[in-house]
Amino acid sequence: MHEVIHPLETTDASPHAPSAPNDTLPGRLCPIDYRYAPSALRGAPALQADVLWVVGGLYGNVEALETIDRLVRAERAPRVEVALNGDFHWFDADAASFARIEAGVAAWHPMRGNVETELARPDGDGADAGCGCAYPDSVPQDDVDRSNAMMRRLRETARALGVSHGLGALPMLRRARIGALRVGLVHGDDRSLAGWRLAHDALATSRADGLDAAFDEADVDLIASSHTCLPVADAWPSAHGGRLLAVINNGAAGMANFAGATFGIATRIAAPGTPVPEGLRVLYRATLSGTEVAAVAVDFDVARFLDRFDRTWPTGSPAERSYRSRIAGGTACAPRAAVRGPFRETD
């Protein structure tokens, strides 16, 4: 049984979780303005593509941004789009890195996650959401406190650069069509910007709590998510009509995802007949409605990123305590825990 690491996650967790639920505290609270019905995806901004890259959890990693840019430029399909489904900022509390991330994602289709939403939230609006992660009770309070501290520092950077308003204007939801596949792009889940219903350890419970019906309400076949920051890909026949429904959560594009590995993961969705660029490392894949849905490795320069990280977040800082060991050494999760249903690991 692998260790479950919760995000925005940590490997330096206290063993003691809160003794009772408390979803009114900063970092655990889910604000009202995070919530939506699945049907909101029907009217979300739409993309048409032959290849769609979905990049969740870039987390302010400039090296991962540059790697993804190279991978996308290697595509040879007529229409190639990149959607960032939230939390493209996080470790980039220094102004130079923050500005580099802003410039890089501007060429794509950014969406706001809880990080961007809380960077844009004005003082005094009463939400008091902290980092906006809506952490469940299983996450120790020390981890929540560190994430809230990181948000306070990052907010200072965003305000100094004058980008808060622009981040707040980004959409929470998008939809896309690739071949015959209808895709809903969310940060959290079918109900909330910071929802945990699409976490690797929550899918079975979520299906029993109306997830299948949400696909019909949203008019999609696949939901691509990232908020819970550990990867999973699964598909199953709908209880409402027999069509195949699927979820893919890429985990983190800008941080390690698996045991003993340091690469990030992005989702690549490609129409039938689309060539795979030479050198692209596909981790696992499935064909849904004739369209290939794959998790691909983001092999960024870890040494360069850690050098940047250590200058911004030195020993003892909130980010160093919560994240550095994961960035440098991976998580406790094996790939087999992420690959389910018709998805298969590649050789």
N, C-alpha and C positions, 0 to 999 in steps of 0.2 A: 504494500500500500504506500503510495507516494505522499509526501508532505504537501499539503495545500497551502499555497502562498497567496494571500489576498492582496489586491491592489487598491489605490495605487500601491503596490505591494511591497513587502518587506521580507528580509531574511533575518532580521534582528529582533524578532518579536518576543515580548514578554509572554510567559506562559499563561498569564491570567487575563481572561476576558472579563468584561463587565458582568456582574452577578445578575443583572436584570436588564431587559431591553430598555434602551434610552435613545429613541430616535429623534429627540428634540435638541441634541447638542451639536455644535459646529463639527462638521465632518461626518456626522451620522444622519443629520436632517436631510430629507429630500424635499426641496422647496416646491411649492405649488406650481411655479412656472417651469418646472422640469417635466411636468406630467402632460400626457396627451393620450388620446384614443388611438388604437391601431389604424383606424380609418384616416387619420391625419396623413399617413403616407400616400394616400391616393392623390392628394393635392400638392405633394412636395415637389420642389424643383427637379426636373427630369433630365437625364442624360441618355443619349443614344451612342453606342460604341461597338466596335468590333472587338476591342480589348479594353477592359476596365481594370485598373489597379485600385484596390481599396487599401488604404494605408491608415491603420489605427494605432494610436500610441507611439507616435514618433518621439514624443517626450523631449523635444528640444535637442535632439542628437544631430548635430551638423554633419557628422560623418555618415550617419545613416541616410540623411537627406541627399547627400552627394551620391551615395551608392544607388539609391532608388532612381535618381535622375539619370544615371548612366544606364541602368537596366531598362528604364522606360524608353530612352532614346534608341536602344537597340531593337525595339519593336518595329516590324515592317508592315503591320496591318494599316489599312487606310485611315481608320478612326481609332485613336488611342486616347483614353481619358484617364485621369488620376483623381480619385476622390479621397480626401482625408477625413475620416469619420471621427474626428475629435482628438483632443489632447496632443496636439502637435507641439505645444509648449509644455515644459515642466522643469527640466534640469537647466535650461538656458537662462539663468537669473542674471548673467552678465550681459550688458547691453549689446556687445558685439555679436554674441551667439544668438540672442533674441532677434536682433535685426536681420541676421543671416537667415534664420528660419522664416521670418515674415516674408522676406524677399523670395525665398525659394518656393513657398507654398502658394504665393500669389499667382503663379503660372498655372496652377491646378484648380481644383474645386474643393476648397476647405469648408468644413463644417465645424461648428463649435461643440466641443465636449464640455464636461463639467469644468475643466481647467479654464478654457477660454471664456465660458459663461461667468465664472467667478472673477476672472481678471477684469471683465467688463462691468461687473455689478457696482453700482454707485454706493458710496457710504450712506448709511442711515436709511436704507430701504426696508430694514426690518427682517430680512431673510436670515441673516446670521448663519450661512451655510458652511462657513469655513472653506475647506478645499472643494466642497461639493461632491465628494466621493460617495456619500450615502452609505458608508461602511456598515455592514451587518455586525451583529453583536459578537460574532466569532473573531473579529479583528480586535486585538488588544488596544486599549486606550492610548498607550505610549505611541503606537504607530499612527493613530489618528492625530494625536497632538503634533507629531513631527510633520505630517502632511499639511496640517493647518499652518504651521510655521513656515514651511516652504511656500505656501500660497501667499502669505503676507509679504515675503521677500520678492517673489515673482511679480506681485501686483505693483510694487514700487517701481520695478523695471518697466513694466508695461505703461504705467502712467508717465514715467519720465520720457518715454519714447513717443507718447501721444497716440497710442494705438488702441486704447481700451474701447472706444466707441466702435471702431471697425470690427473688433472681435465680437462685440455684442450683436452686430448686425448680421453675422453669419447664420445660415439656416441650421436648425437642429436635425433636420431630416432631409434626405434626398431619395430619389428612386432612379432606377436605370433599367434599360433593356439591352441585352446582349444576345443576339440571335433570338430565340423564342423565350429566353429566360427573363422573367420579371424579378427585379432585385430591389429590395428595400434596404436603404443604408441608414443605420442608426448608430448612435454612440453606445447607448446602454441596452435597452430591450424594446419590446413591443409596447411598453406602457410609460417608460420614463427615460429621460436623458441619462440618469445615473442608475438605471435598474440593473439588477443582478440575475434576472430570469434566464439569461442566455449563458450563464457561467457553466463551465464544464461539469460541475457537480450539481447543477440545478435543473437541467433540461427535462429530466423525467418528471420532476415535480411540476414544472411549468406546463408540460403537456397535459397533466391532469388538471391544471388550473387555467384552461382555455387558450393555450398557445396555438393549437391547430386552428381554432376559429379566428384568431388574430390574422392569420395569413389571408383568409377570405375577406375579412374587413379591410385589410390593407391592399388587397388585389396584387399580391406578390407570391412568388414561388420560393424565393431564397431571402433570408434576412442576414445581412453582414454586419457584424458588431465588433466591439473591441474593449469596452469599458473594464471588464473584469480582469483583463491583462494576462490571462492564461489561455492558450489556444484550444479550440475544439472544432471539429467539423462532423456533422451528422445529417442524415436524411432519412425520412420514413414516409410510408403511405399515410395520407390524411385520413382521419376518421370521418371527414365530411366530403366524401366524393372519390376517394381513392387516389388522387393525384399525389405526386411526390413533393414533399415539403422539406426544406433544408435550412440549416443554420451553419454559418461559418464565422468563427470568432478568431481573428488572427493573433490574438494575444498582444504582443508589442512589436512594432516595427523597429523601435529604437533601443531595445533592451533584450537580453537573453530570455529564452523561453523554456529550454529543455535542460536536463541534467548534463553536465559536462560540456555544454556548448554555449557559445557567446553570440551567435547570430540572431538578428531580428527576423520577424516573419511578416510578410504582406500577403494579401489575397489577390490572385490574378484570375479574372473571368474572361474567357475567350470564346468567340463565336466559332461554329464548326468550320474546319479547314484552315484555321489561323495557325501559322507556323510558330513554334516555340523558338525564341531567340537562342542562338548558340551560347552555351555557357550558363544559361539560366538554371538554377538549381531548384528543381521541383521536389518538394518534400512529400506531399500526398495530394491526391486528386480524385475527382469523380466526374462523370458526365451526367448532367442534369438537363433534360429537355434538349439534348443534342449539344449543349454548351459545356465546355470544360471549366470546372471550378477547382482551383488549385491553391495550396499554400506554398509560397516560394521563400527561399532563404534570402535575407538581407545581410550579406557578409561585409559589414562595415569594418573599418580599421579600429579595432577595440583599443589598441595601445594609444592611438591619437585621441580617441574619445575619452579614455580614462585620464589622460594628461589634462585635457580641457576640464573634465569633471572635477579633478582634484584641485585645480586652481580656483574653481568656483565654490566647491563644497569640500573644504578640508576636513581632516580627521576630527570627529566629534560633532560635525554639523548634522542637521536633521537628515539631509539627503544621503550623506556618507553612511550614517548609521542604518538607514532603512534600505538602501539600494546598492551600495558599492559591491558587496559580496555577490549579489545576483548578477550585476553587470560583468564582473570579472570571472565568475565561475559557474553561472547558470543556476537553474532552479533544481528542485528535487523531482520534477515531473518528467516522465519518459514519453517519447512521441506516441507510443501505443495508447496512452491515455487520451490523446487528442483525436485519434483516427477511428471513426465509427461508421456504422451503416455501410453504404456503398463506397465510401472513401477508402483508398488504398495507398499505403506507403509506396514510393517508387524505389527501384533498386539503385 
